[in-house]
Amino acid sequence: VFMFFFQAEDGIRDSVASRGLGDVYKRQINAEYMGLNQGIMDPLCLNEKTFAHQGMKITIRHKLLPLKLRATFGTSHSSTTERTNSLIEINLADKYSGYSEIGLPPKKPGCYLADPQDIAAWMKGLFGHIDKIADEEAIPFYKFGTTEFPSTFSFLFFAMETCPENDKEYSTAAKNGFECALFDLFGGMKGKPVYSLLFGAESFARPCFYSLGIGSEEETIKNIEFAFKHTEYIKVKLNLDVKRAEHMFALLDKMCNSRPNYSGKWAADMNTNGSVPVCMELLEKVFKKYKHRFYMLEQPFPFHVPDSEIKEWVKVKEAYEKEGILIIADESMVNSSSIDKLKPFVSGINIKLEKCGGFREAVKCVEIAKKEHLKIWIGIMVGTTVLSSMAAMLSPISDYNDCAGDLLVSDESQPFECGYIWDLKNGVIRSNGKPGLGIELKKKQFLFLFLISVSYTHL
């Protein structure tokens, strides 16, 4: 058992310790990654490297970020009460730190491809690559829109984009974490919010949905009551059980009707587990009944839709759009190259940073989608306020957001204050105007107890 005491003052950005390891990824952890052989007594740190570039001290850390959920969160392919994400920190000169979080749901072939050990493997590859290119002189000068990055940042972008681990399927999630930490770091140093760096926007305000997992009726009631403390925009996870859907939406309708002047919207998410017949049955028995409240149905089709089935899914889209309900692609929407195949049978796309690879590719997705007249939905994995704040930075170009993944996580698993503000009157999230991601370490003391099994073999 390791015992740690950690204290941070409000607004100070420093390394973060977190509470509990959870049981989602019960794996042995290599002491080399944890830094135990370097005297770093932090069992959550899987990778750490300190080096200098042009006289600037740079420290990069990758830590486990254990999460305890408020309630069981079930989807059509998994059900969890605890998860483990990855936290990335990039520090310059022991003075400035940028952070990001990588949401890591249970793996699903073709869709959710990374876990913390994969992120550790990518970081190890990056560290070795940095040593090899340390004296490289022909480093490209990086510029994004009107944002120009100085040489140290250009070096780090170059290292990330040329990392030899980028041919691995899990690399996209890892690159996203590294890139977003760079944007947070740069925004913090320049005194600008990331959304300003990306879009030149002065602020944002967007409606934000809360996701209800598949669970018991008792859990559902408690989750709806909790959601109403923040927003009246509710998304419900569905499976192939139409009768359950009828019951759940009748329950939701009853609870919404009990609220004075309710004006929120609903959404439903099938997480690739739908079918054309079930979608049409849901439309007739559920969606038409509440069409004045429904905004969209998310990912009712499989991850890969065969060409022979596209016409049938086009009919589904047309039937739903006739009732004013959109069909949004989530799991099938990976990056900008996904849009061309999806556009015939979807009304919009759900952009998630872990899948597309970072802020820059997300912006590219938006640019292409808008040319195709597709709606933009910004989503996230389950995570802390760091993950939610990252997604919220894309709000200026979204129609609706699903950034409330941090509301699914217990307060004790949250090391940072959120990078946006909830408008509790109407379920809208608003920018807080702070630099970078807008996040700050909580002003409190943390006492952590860790029970860890350590292996001295390589990952």
C-alpha positions in Angstrom: 0.0 0.0 0.0 1.4 3.4 -1.0 0.2 6.5 0.8 0.5 9.9 -0.8 -0.3 13.5 0.2 -0.9 16.0 -2.5 -1.9 19.7 -2.3 -2.5 22.2 -5.1 -3.5 25.8 -4.8 -6.4 27.2 -7.0 -5.2 28.0 -10.5 -1.8 26.3 -10.2 -1.3 23.7 -12.9 1.0 20.9 -11.7 1.2 17.2 -11.9 -2.0 15.4 -10.9 -2.5 12.4 -8.7 -5.8 10.5 -8.8 -7.8 8.2 -6.6 -8.4 4.5 -7.1 -7.3 2.2 -9.9 -10.7 0.6 -10.7 -11.1 -2.9 -12.1 -11.6 -2.3 -15.8 -7.9 -2.7 -16.7 -6.6 -5.2 -14.1 -3.1 -5.6 -15.6 0.4 -5.7 -14.3 2.2 -2.4 -14.7 5.8 -2.2 -15.7 7.9 -0.4 -13.1 10.0 1.2 -15.9 6.9 3.1 -17.1 5.9 4.0 -13.6 9.3 5.5 -13.0 9.9 3.5 -9.8 13.4 2.7 -10.9 14.0 6.5 -11.1 12.9 7.2 -7.6 9.5 8.6 -8.8 7.1 7.2 -6.2 4.0 7.7 -8.3 2.3 4.4 -9.2 0.0 6.2 -11.6 2.7 7.5 -13.9 3.3 5.1 -16.8 5.7 7.3 -18.8 7.8 10.3 -18.0 10.6 12.0 -20.0 12.6 15.2 -19.4 14.8 16.7 -22.1 15.9 20.0 -23.5 15.2 21.5 -26.9 17.1 24.7 -27.8 17.7 25.3 -24.2 14.1 24.8 -23.1 13.4 22.2 -20.5 10.5 19.9 -21.5 8.8 17.2 -19.4 6.2 14.9 -20.8 4.1 12.6 -18.5 1.5 10.0 -19.1 -0.6 9.0 -16.0 -3.4 6.7 -15.3 -6.7 8.5 -14.5 -8.9 6.1 -12.6 -12.6 6.9 -12.7 -15.4 5.8 -10.4 -18.8 6.3 -12.1 -21.8 7.8 -10.3 -23.9 4.8 -11.5 -23.6 1.8 -13.8 -23.2 3.1 -17.3 -24.5 0.6 -19.9 -24.5 0.7 -23.6 -25.5 -2.0 -26.2 -21.9 -3.4 -26.0 -20.7 -2.8 -22.5 -21.6 -1.9 -18.9 -19.2 -0.3 -16.4 -19.0 1.2 -13.0 -15.3 2.1 -13.1 -13.0 3.1 -16.0 -9.4 4.1 -16.4 -8.5 6.9 -18.8 -5.1 8.4 -19.6 -3.9 11.9 -18.5 -1.2 13.7 -20.6 0.9 16.5 -19.2 3.4 18.6 -21.2 5.5 21.0 -19.0 7.8 23.7 -20.2 10.6 25.1 -18.0 8.9 23.8 -14.8 6.5 26.8 -15.2 3.8 26.1 -17.8 1.7 22.9 -18.1 -0.7 21.7 -20.7 -3.1 18.8 -20.0 -5.4 16.5 -21.9 -7.4 13.4 -21.2 -7.8 10.3 -23.4 -11.2 8.6 -23.0 -10.7 4.9 -23.1 -13.9 2.8 -23.1 -13.8 -1.0 -23.1 -12.3 -2.0 -26.4 -14.5 -2.7 -29.4 -13.1 -4.0 -32.7 -13.0 -1.4 -35.4 -14.2 1.3 -33.1 -12.6 1.7 -29.6 -9.0 0.6 -30.2 -6.9 1.7 -27.2 -6.4 1.1 -23.5 -3.9 2.7 -21.1 -1.2 0.1 -21.9 -1.5 1.0 -25.6 -1.1 4.7 -24.8 2.0 3.8 -22.8 3.4 1.9 -25.7 2.9 4.9 -28.0 4.5 7.2 -25.5 7.5 5.0 -25.2 7.9 5.0 -28.9 7.6 8.8 -29.0 10.3 9.2 -26.3 12.7 7.0 -28.2 11.9 9.0 -31.4 12.5 12.3 -29.7 16.0 11.2 -28.9 16.7 10.2 -32.5 15.4 13.6 -34.0 16.8 15.8 -31.2 19.4 17.3 -33.6 17.2 17.4 -36.6 17.5 20.8 -38.3 14.8 20.6 -41.0 11.8 20.7 -38.6 8.7 22.1 -40.4 7.3 25.4 -39.1 3.8 24.6 -37.8 0.9 27.0 -38.3 -2.8 26.4 -37.8 -5.1 29.0 -39.3 -3.8 32.3 -37.9 -2.0 30.5 -35.0 1.8 30.3 -35.4 3.6 27.9 -33.2 7.2 28.7 -32.0 10.1 26.3 -32.6 9.7 24.2 -29.5 6.1 23.5 -30.3 6.9 22.8 -33.9 9.5 20.3 -32.7 6.9 18.5 -30.6 4.3 18.5 -33.4 6.9 17.1 -35.7 7.9 14.4 -33.2 4.2 13.4 -32.7 3.4 13.2 -36.5 6.6 11.2 -37.3 6.4 8.8 -34.3 7.2 5.3 -35.5 4.2 4.0 -33.4 1.8 5.8 -35.7 1.2 2.7 -37.8 -0.6 1.1 -34.8 -4.4 1.2 -34.7 -4.3 2.7 -31.2 -2.1 5.6 -32.3 -5.0 8.0 -33.2 -6.2 8.1 -29.6 -2.6 8.7 -28.3 -1.9 11.5 -30.9 -5.1 13.2 -29.9 -4.0 13.3 -26.3 -0.6 14.7 -27.1 -1.9 17.3 -29.6 -4.7 18.6 -27.3 -2.2 19.0 -24.4 0.0 21.1 -26.8 -3.0 23.3 -27.6 -3.8 23.7 -23.9 -0.2 24.5 -23.1 0.1 27.0 -25.9 -3.2 28.7 -25.1 -2.2 29.0 -21.4 1.1 30.6 -22.4 -0.5 33.0 -24.8 -3.5 33.8 -22.6 -6.0 32.6 -25.2 -8.7 29.9 -24.9 -8.3 26.9 -27.3 -11.6 27.8 -29.1 -10.1 31.2 -29.9 -6.9 29.6 -31.3 -9.0 27.2 -33.4 -11.7 29.5 -34.7 -11.0 33.0 -33.6 -14.2 32.9 -31.5 -14.6 35.2 -28.5 -17.0 32.8 -26.7 -19.5 29.9 -27.1 -22.9 28.8 -25.8 -24.4 25.5 -26.9 -27.1 23.2 -25.6 -25.5 20.1 -24.0 -27.1 16.6 -23.6 -26.7 14.2 -20.7 -26.5 10.5 -21.5 -28.6 7.9 -19.7 -27.0 4.4 -19.8 -28.9 1.2 -20.1 -29.9 0.3 -16.5 -32.7 -0.6 -14.1 -35.7 1.7 -13.8 -34.6 2.8 -10.4 -31.2 3.8 -11.7 -32.8 5.5 -14.7 -35.1 7.6 -12.4 -32.1 8.6 -10.2 -30.0 9.5 -13.3 -32.8 11.6 -14.8 -33.2 13.5 -11.5 -29.5 14.1 -11.5 -29.5 15.2 -15.1 -32.2 17.8 -14.5 -29.9 19.6 -12.1 -27.8 20.5 -15.1 -29.8 20.2 -18.3 -33.1 19.3 -19.8 -31.4 17.8 -22.9 -31.4 14.0 -22.5 -29.9 11.2 -24.6 -31.1 7.6 -23.9 -29.0 4.5 -24.8 -31.1 1.9 -26.6 -30.7 -1.8 -27.6 -33.0 -3.9 -29.8 -35.7 -4.1 -27.1 -38.5 -1.9 -28.5 -40.8 -2.5 -25.5 -38.0 -1.3 -23.1 -37.7 1.8 -25.3 -41.4 2.4 -25.1 -41.3 2.1 -21.3 -38.2 4.3 -20.8 -39.5 7.1 -22.9 -42.9 7.0 -21.3 -41.1 7.3 -18.0 -38.9 10.2 -19.3 -42.0 11.9 -20.7 -43.8 11.7 -17.3 -40.8 13.2 -15.5 -40.4 15.9 -18.1 -44.1 16.8 -17.8 -43.7 17.2 -14.1 -41.3 20.1 -14.7 -42.7 23.5 -15.3 -42.2 24.9 -18.7 -40.0 22.0 -19.9 -38.4 22.9 -23.2 -35.6 20.4 -23.6 -34.8 17.9 -26.4 -34.3 14.2 -26.5 -31.9 12.0 -28.4 -31.4 8.2 -28.6 -28.3 6.2 -29.2 -28.1 2.6 -30.4 -24.3 2.3 -30.6 -24.2 0.2 -33.8 -26.7 -2.3 -32.4 -29.8 -1.4 -34.5 -31.4 -2.8 -37.6 -33.6 -1.4 -40.3 -36.8 -3.3 -39.1 -36.2 -2.2 -35.4 -35.5 1.4 -36.5 -38.8 1.5 -38.4 -40.7 -0.1 -35.4 -39.1 2.5 -33.1 -40.2 5.3 -35.4 -43.8 4.1 -35.4 -44.1 3.2 -31.7 -41.8 5.7 -30.0 -40.3 8.5 -32.1 -43.6 9.7 -33.8 -45.3 9.8 -30.4 -42.7 12.1 -29.0 -41.5 13.7 -32.3 -42.0 17.2 -30.8 -39.2 16.4 -28.4 -36.8 14.2 -30.4 -33.8 15.7 -32.1 -32.0 12.6 -33.4 -31.3 8.9 -33.4 -27.6 8.1 -33.2 -25.7 5.3 -34.9 -28.5 2.7 -35.5 -26.5 1.1 -38.3 -23.5 -1.2 -38.0 -19.9 0.2 -37.9 -19.4 -0.9 -41.5 -22.5 -0.6 -43.6 -22.2 -3.0 -46.7 -22.9 -1.3 -50.0 -25.8 -3.6 -50.5 -27.5 -2.2 -47.4 -27.0 1.5 -48.0 -30.3 2.0 -49.9 -32.2 0.6 -46.9 -30.5 2.9 -44.5 -31.2 5.8 -46.9 -34.9 4.9 -46.5 -34.6 5.0 -42.7 -33.0 8.4 -42.8 -35.7 9.7 -45.1 -38.5 8.3 -42.9 -37.0 9.9 -39.8 -36.3 13.2 -41.4 -39.9 13.4 -42.6 -40.8 13.5 -38.9 -38.2 16.1 -38.2 -35.7 13.7 -36.6 -32.1 13.4 -37.6 -29.9 10.3 -38.1 -26.4 11.0 -36.7 -23.3 8.8 -37.3 -21.1 8.2 -34.3 -19.0 5.0 -34.3 -18.8 5.0 -38.1 -17.6 8.6 -38.1 -13.9 8.2 -37.5 -12.2 11.0 -39.4 -12.7 13.3 -42.4 -12.3 10.4 -44.8 -15.4 8.7 -43.3 -17.8 11.4 -44.5 -18.1 10.6 -48.1 -19.5 7.1 -47.5 -21.7 8.2 -44.7 -23.4 11.3 -46.3 -26.1 9.4 -48.3 -27.7 7.9 -45.2 -27.0 10.3 -42.3 -28.2 13.8 -41.4 -25.1 14.7 -39.4 -21.9 13.4 -37.8 -20.7 13.0 -34.2 -17.1 14.1 -33.9 -15.0 12.6 -31.1 -11.4 13.7 -30.6 -10.1 10.2 -29.6 -11.4 8.8 -33.0 -10.3 11.6 -35.3 -6.9 12.3 -33.7 -7.1 15.8 -32.3 -8.3 19.3 -32.8 -6.9 19.9 -36.2 -8.5 16.8 -37.8 -11.8 17.7 -36.0 -11.8 21.1 -37.7 -11.2 19.4 -41.0 -14.1 17.1 -40.4 -16.4 20.1 -39.7 -15.3 21.9 -42.9 -16.1 18.9 -45.1 -19.3 18.1 -43.3 -20.6 21.7 -43.7 -20.0 21.5 -47.4 -22.2 18.4 -47.5 -24.9 20.3 -45.4 -24.5 17.8 -42.5 -25.3 18.8 -38.9 -22.4 18.8 -36.3 -22.7 17.0 -33.0 -19.7 17.0 -30.6 -19.4 14.0 -28.4 -17.0 12.5 -25.9 -16.2 9.3 -24.0 -16.8 8.9 -20.3 -14.2 11.1 -18.5 -13.5 13.9 -16.2 -13.9 17.7 -16.7 -10.6 17.6 -18.6 -12.2 15.5 -21.4 -15.4 17.5 -21.3 -13.5 20.7 -21.6 -11.5 19.5 -24.6 -14.7 18.6 -26.5 -16.3 21.9 -25.5 -13.6 23.8 -27.3 -15.3 22.7 -30.5 -18.6 24.3 -29.5 -18.3 27.4 -31.7 -18.9 25.2 -34.8 -21.3 22.6 -33.4 -25.1 22.5 -33.5 -25.5 20.4 -30.3 -23.0 19.0 -27.8 -22.8 15.8 -25.8 -19.9 17.0 -23.6 -21.3 16.0 -20.3 -19.3 12.8 -19.8 -17.9 14.3 -16.6 -21.3 14.2 -15.0 -21.2 10.4 -15.2 -18.1 10.5 -13.0 -18.0 10.8 -9.2 -16.7 14.1 -7.7 -13.8 12.4 -6.0 -12.5 11.3 -9.4 -12.3 14.9 -10.6 -9.0 16.6 -10.2 -9.8 19.7 -12.2 -12.4 22.4 -12.2 -14.4 22.4 -15.5 -13.4 24.6 -18.5 -16.9 25.8 -19.1 -20.0 27.0 -17.2 -23.4 25.3 -17.0 -26.3 27.6 -17.5 -28.7 25.7 -15.3 -31.8 27.5 -16.6 -31.6 26.0 -20.0 -29.0 23.3 -20.2 -26.5 25.4 -22.2 -22.8 25.3 -21.6 -20.9 28.6 -21.9 -17.2 29.4 -22.2 -15.5 30.7 -19.0 -13.0 32.8 -21.0 -10.0 31.3 -19.3 -6.9 30.4 -21.4 -6.2 27.0 -22.8 -8.9 24.5 -22.0 -10.1 26.7 -19.2 -9.4 24.1 -16.5 -7.8 24.6 -13.1 -6.7 22.2 -10.4 -9.2 22.1 -7.6 -8.1 23.9 -4.4 -8.2 21.1 -1.9 -5.9 18.5 -0.4 -6.0 14.9 -1.6 -5.1 11.9 0.4 -4.7 8.8 -1.7 -4.4 5.1 -0.9 -3.2 2.9 -3.6 -3.0 -0.9 -3.7 -0.9 -1.9 -6.7 0.5 -5.1 -8.1 3.8 -4.3 -9.8 5.5 -6.4 -12.4 9.1 -6.0 -13.4 8.5 -7.5 -16.9 8.0 -5.4 -20.0 4.5 -4.4 -21.2 
